[in-house]
């Protein structure tokens, strides 16, 4: 009889666990303490109280089992389609039919106009996107280079390469190369040591300031793969690799840098140099033939007025053109 009276209220109390409010938990713990005469239930309640207090406490002891993410940093994924008891079964919270119940987000783009051909597809394409073929260079100013020299991260007595600029922290990443800009170029006037650079490009103000100080700028051709191998050799099984010859369009761009006063260095194949010399020789011969072609046959304009120039040339008599022309009157005959 006593066991029945004890078990019945304990079942009622265990059902109150579903109450999520703080008041419900307090009532549950107080009633369980009053009705229980066993040490097991009391220790269970004390353990639950300690866990709740530990969970709600702001300051927790630093231990391996108390390290966790911040509140809201990790979102628990929603599991759907696992039965009616889960609350997200059958229709998975999407309702019956319709666009929002299908796979995907259910939202359309701003250009959607009801299934017909949208305006952006009806209009013809014009031009092309130049950004897809661009190779942007990382920019470094002279003042930043001097800053790292003063900190001792760059050695001004040696040639400064893109690897040195990467390792000192002037740039965080390099994909196609580095271009030196002239901001802070006036600081080079008070800098005694001339600087020598091996980069991909430089602005005119930077080139003038560096050369005025006695330094030089050399444009070195690298491919993106060679740059990665140069900066991070530990990522490759073979640390050294042969630099390939640049394509013809790239060669034209590199040769244009010579007009800015930059020394250009890129690998040239022996057959290419021979072919280039042959092409230049043929072009010179063709231009010479164009200048001398027909100089003994065709008249030169303007004609020379020196005496004796036309001596020995055959004279061609011109036909006399009459001033009046007589036409016959009898057209029918």
C-alpha positions as CSV (number, residue, x, y, z in Angstrom):
1,X,0.0,0.0,0.0
2,X,2.8,2.3,0.9
3,X,4.6,1.4,-2.4
4,X,1.6,2.4,-4.4
5,X,1.2,5.7,-2.6
6,X,4.9,6.4,-3.2
7,X,5.0,5.4,-6.8
8,X,1.9,7.2,-7.9
9,X,3.1,10.7,-7.0
10,X,6.6,10.0,-8.3
11,X,5.1,9.3,-11.8
12,X,3.2,12.5,-11.6
13,X,6.5,14.3,-10.7
14,X,8.4,12.6,-13.5
15,X,5.8,13.8,-16.0
16,X,6.5,17.3,-14.9
17,X,10.0,17.1,-16.5
18,X,8.3,18.2,-19.7
19,X,7.5,21.6,-18.2
20,X,10.2,23.9,-19.5
21,X,9.7,26.8,-17.1
22,X,11.9,27.4,-14.1
23,X,8.9,27.3,-11.8
24,X,8.0,23.8,-12.9
25,X,11.5,22.5,-12.3
26,X,11.6,24.0,-8.8
27,X,8.2,22.4,-7.9
28,X,9.4,19.1,-9.2
29,X,12.6,19.1,-7.1
30,X,10.8,20.3,-3.9
31,X,8.0,17.7,-4.2
32,X,10.5,14.9,-5.0
33,X,12.5,15.8,-1.9
34,X,9.4,15.7,0.3
35,X,7.9,12.4,-0.9
36,X,11.2,10.5,-1.2
37,X,12.6,8.4,1.6
38,X,15.4,6.9,-0.4
39,X,19.0,8.1,-0.8
40,X,19.0,7.1,-4.5
41,X,16.3,9.5,-5.6
42,X,17.8,12.2,-3.4
43,X,21.2,11.8,-5.0
44,X,19.6,11.8,-8.4
45,X,17.9,15.1,-7.7
46,X,21.1,16.6,-6.3
47,X,22.9,15.6,-9.4
48,X,20.3,17.2,-11.6
49,X,20.4,20.4,-9.6
50,X,24.2,20.6,-9.8
51,X,24.0,20.0,-13.6
52,X,21.4,22.8,-14.0
53,X,23.4,25.2,-11.8
54,X,26.6,24.4,-13.8
55,X,24.8,24.8,-17.1
56,X,23.3,28.2,-16.1
57,X,26.5,29.5,-14.5
58,X,28.3,32.3,-16.3
59,X,31.8,31.5,-15.1
60,X,32.8,27.8,-15.6
61,X,36.1,26.2,-14.6
62,X,38.5,25.8,-17.5
63,X,38.7,22.1,-18.2
64,X,38.7,19.8,-21.2
65,X,35.0,19.0,-20.8
66,X,33.9,22.7,-20.4
67,X,35.4,24.0,-23.7
68,X,32.7,24.6,-26.3
69,X,31.6,27.0,-28.9
70,X,29.9,30.3,-28.2
71,X,26.1,30.3,-28.0
72,X,24.7,30.4,-31.5
73,X,28.0,29.7,-33.2
74,X,26.9,26.2,-34.3
75,X,23.4,25.7,-35.5
76,X,21.9,22.2,-35.2
77,X,20.7,20.9,-38.5
78,X,17.0,20.2,-38.9
79,X,16.2,16.6,-39.6
80,X,13.0,16.1,-41.5
81,X,11.1,13.1,-43.0
82,X,11.7,10.8,-40.0
83,X,8.2,10.0,-39.0
84,X,5.2,11.7,-37.5
85,X,6.5,11.7,-33.9
86,X,9.4,13.9,-34.8
87,X,7.1,16.8,-35.7
88,X,8.8,17.2,-39.1
89,X,7.7,14.0,-40.9
90,X,5.6,13.4,-44.0
91,X,5.4,16.9,-45.5
92,X,8.5,18.0,-43.6
93,X,7.0,21.3,-42.6
94,X,6.4,22.4,-46.2
95,X,2.7,21.9,-46.4
96,X,0.7,20.5,-49.4
97,X,1.8,21.1,-52.9
98,X,2.8,24.4,-54.4
99,X,6.0,26.1,-55.4
100,X,7.3,26.4,-51.9
101,X,6.8,22.6,-51.2
102,X,9.1,21.6,-54.1
103,X,12.8,21.0,-54.0
104,X,14.9,24.1,-53.7
105,X,14.3,27.4,-52.0
106,X,11.0,28.2,-53.9
107,X,12.3,31.7,-54.7
108,X,12.9,33.0,-58.2
109,X,15.3,35.6,-59.5
110,X,14.4,39.2,-60.1
111,X,14.5,38.6,-63.9
112,X,11.8,35.9,-63.8
113,X,8.7,37.0,-65.7
114,X,6.4,34.0,-65.6
115,X,8.2,31.4,-67.6
116,X,8.5,33.3,-70.9
117,X,11.9,34.3,-72.4
118,X,13.4,36.9,-70.0
119,X,14.5,40.2,-71.1
120,X,18.2,39.5,-70.5
121,X,18.0,36.6,-73.0
122,X,16.0,38.4,-75.6
123,X,18.5,41.2,-76.0
124,X,21.6,40.4,-78.1
125,X,25.1,40.1,-76.6
126,X,27.4,43.1,-77.1
127,X,31.1,43.1,-76.7
128,X,33.0,40.9,-74.4
129,X,34.3,40.9,-70.8
130,X,37.9,42.0,-70.6
131,X,38.2,41.2,-66.9
132,X,38.2,37.5,-67.6
133,X,41.6,37.8,-69.4
134,X,43.2,40.3,-67.0
135,X,46.2,39.3,-64.9
136,X,46.3,41.8,-62.0
137,X,49.6,42.4,-60.3
138,X,50.0,43.0,-56.6
139,X,50.9,46.6,-55.8
140,X,53.6,47.7,-53.4
141,X,54.6,51.3,-52.8
142,X,58.2,52.5,-52.3
143,X,57.3,53.8,-48.8
144,X,56.2,50.2,-47.8
145,X,59.5,48.8,-49.0
146,X,61.5,51.4,-47.1
147,X,59.5,50.6,-44.0
148,X,60.4,46.9,-44.1
149,X,64.0,47.8,-44.8
150,X,64.1,50.0,-41.6
151,X,62.6,47.1,-39.7
152,X,65.4,44.8,-40.9
153,X,63.1,42.5,-42.8
154,X,64.6,43.4,-46.2
155,X,68.3,43.6,-47.1
156,X,68.9,46.6,-49.4
157,X,72.4,45.4,-50.3
158,X,70.9,42.5,-52.3
159,X,68.5,42.4,-55.2
160,X,64.9,42.5,-53.9
161,X,62.8,39.8,-55.5
162,X,59.1,38.9,-55.2
163,X,60.0,36.2,-52.8
164,X,61.7,38.7,-50.4
165,X,58.6,41.0,-50.6
166,X,56.4,38.0,-49.8
167,X,58.4,36.7,-46.9
168,X,58.8,40.1,-45.3
169,X,55.0,40.7,-45.3
170,X,54.7,43.4,-47.9
171,X,52.1,41.3,-49.8
172,X,50.0,38.4,-48.5
173,X,49.7,36.6,-51.8
174,X,51.1,36.7,-55.3
175,X,49.4,35.1,-58.3
176,X,50.7,36.9,-61.4
177,X,53.5,39.2,-60.0
178,X,54.2,42.5,-58.3
179,X,54.2,46.1,-59.5
180,X,56.1,48.8,-57.7
181,X,54.3,52.2,-57.3
182,X,55.8,55.6,-56.6
183,X,54.0,56.6,-53.4
184,X,56.7,57.7,-51.0
185,X,59.4,58.0,-53.7
186,X,60.7,61.3,-52.2
187,X,62.1,59.2,-49.3
188,X,64.6,57.7,-51.7
189,X,66.4,61.0,-52.0
190,X,67.6,60.7,-48.3
191,X,68.3,56.9,-48.7
192,X,72.0,56.3,-49.5
193,X,71.8,52.7,-50.6
194,X,70.7,52.1,-54.2
195,X,68.0,49.6,-54.6
196,X,67.7,46.9,-57.3
197,X,64.5,45.1,-58.0
198,X,63.4,42.0,-59.9
199,X,59.7,42.3,-60.3
200,X,57.1,42.3,-63.1
201,X,56.3,46.0,-63.6
202,X,56.7,49.4,-62.1
203,X,55.2,52.9,-62.6
204,X,57.1,55.7,-64.2
205,X,57.4,57.7,-61.0
206,X,58.8,54.7,-59.2
207,X,61.3,53.9,-62.0
208,X,62.5,57.5,-62.2
209,X,63.0,57.7,-58.4
210,X,64.9,54.3,-58.3
211,X,67.1,55.2,-61.2
212,X,67.8,58.6,-59.8
213,X,69.1,56.9,-56.6
214,X,71.4,54.7,-58.7
215,X,69.2,51.6,-58.6
216,X,67.5,49.5,-61.3
217,X,64.3,47.7,-62.1
218,X,64.2,44.4,-64.0
219,X,61.1,42.8,-65.3
220,X,61.3,39.0,-64.9
221,X,58.8,36.7,-66.6
222,X,57.1,34.0,-64.4
223,X,54.1,31.9,-64.9
224,X,51.6,31.4,-62.0
225,X,52.9,27.9,-61.4
226,X,56.5,29.0,-61.3
227,X,55.6,31.8,-58.8
228,X,53.9,29.2,-56.5
229,X,56.9,27.0,-56.8
230,X,59.2,29.9,-56.0
231,X,57.3,31.1,-52.9
232,X,56.4,27.6,-51.5
233,X,58.9,25.1,-52.8
234,X,58.0,22.6,-50.0
235,X,54.6,22.0,-51.8
236,X,56.3,20.5,-54.8
237,X,58.3,17.3,-55.1
238,X,60.7,19.0,-57.6
239,X,61.7,22.4,-56.1
240,X,63.2,23.7,-59.3
241,X,61.6,23.9,-62.7
242,X,62.4,25.4,-66.1
243,X,60.7,28.6,-66.9
244,X,58.9,28.3,-70.3
245,X,59.1,30.7,-73.1
246,X,56.2,33.3,-73.0
247,X,53.6,33.3,-75.8
248,X,53.9,35.8,-78.7
249,X,51.4,38.3,-77.2
250,X,53.2,38.2,-73.9
251,X,56.5,38.9,-75.6
252,X,55.0,42.0,-77.2
253,X,53.9,43.3,-73.8
254,X,57.3,42.6,-72.2
255,X,59.1,44.4,-75.0
256,X,56.9,47.4,-74.5
257,X,58.3,47.7,-71.0
258,X,61.6,48.6,-72.4
259,X,60.2,52.0,-73.4
260,X,59.7,52.7,-69.8
261,X,63.3,52.1,-69.0
262,X,63.0,48.6,-67.5
263,X,65.3,45.8,-68.3
264,X,63.3,42.8,-69.5
265,X,64.4,39.2,-68.9
266,X,62.6,36.2,-70.3
267,X,63.8,32.8,-71.7
268,X,64.4,32.7,-75.4
269,X,64.8,29.5,-77.4
270,X,67.8,29.3,-79.8
271,X,65.5,28.6,-82.7
272,X,63.4,31.6,-81.9
273,X,66.3,34.0,-82.0
274,X,67.4,32.6,-85.3
275,X,63.9,32.9,-86.7
276,X,63.6,36.4,-85.4
277,X,66.9,37.4,-87.0
278,X,65.8,35.8,-90.3
279,X,62.5,37.7,-90.2
280,X,64.2,41.0,-89.5
281,X,66.7,40.4,-92.4
282,X,63.9,39.5,-94.9
283,X,61.9,42.6,-93.8
284,X,64.9,44.9,-94.4
285,X,65.5,43.4,-97.8
286,X,61.8,43.8,-98.8
287,X,61.9,47.4,-97.7
288,X,65.1,48.0,-99.7
289,X,63.5,46.4,-102.8
290,X,60.4,48.6,-102.4
291,X,62.6,51.8,-102.3
292,X,64.7,50.8,-105.3
293,X,62.0,49.2,-107.4
294,X,61.6,50.8,-110.9
295,X,63.9,53.8,-110.2
296,X,65.4,53.4,-113.7
297,X,62.1,53.0,-115.5
298,X,59.5,55.1,-113.7
299,X,59.9,58.9,-113.6
300,X,60.8,60.4,-110.3
301,X,58.7,63.1,-108.8
302,X,59.4,65.9,-108.3
303,X,61.6,65.9,-111.4
304,X,65.2,67.1,-111.1
305,X,66.0,70.5,-112.7
306,X,69.7,70.1,-113.0
307,X,71.2,70.6,-116.5
308,X,71.9,67.4,-118.4
309,X,69.7,65.2,-116.4
310,X,67.6,64.0,-119.4
311,X,70.6,63.5,-121.6
312,X,70.5,60.0,-123.1
313,X,66.8,59.4,-122.4
314,X,64.7,58.8,-125.5
315,X,62.4,61.6,-126.4
316,X,58.7,60.8,-126.9
317,X,56.8,63.0,-129.2
318,X,53.5,64.0,-128.0
319,X,50.4,64.0,-130.3
320,X,49.1,67.4,-131.0
321,X,45.6,67.7,-129.7
322,X,43.5,70.0,-132.0
323,X,41.6,72.8,-130.5
324,X,38.6,72.3,-132.8
325,X,37.0,69.1,-134.0
326,X,35.0,68.9,-137.3
327,X,32.2,66.5,-137.2
328,X,30.5,65.2,-140.4
329,X,26.9,66.4,-140.9
330,X,25.6,63.3,-142.9
331,X,25.2,60.9,-140.0
332,X,22.9,58.6,-142.0
333,X,25.4,57.8,-144.7
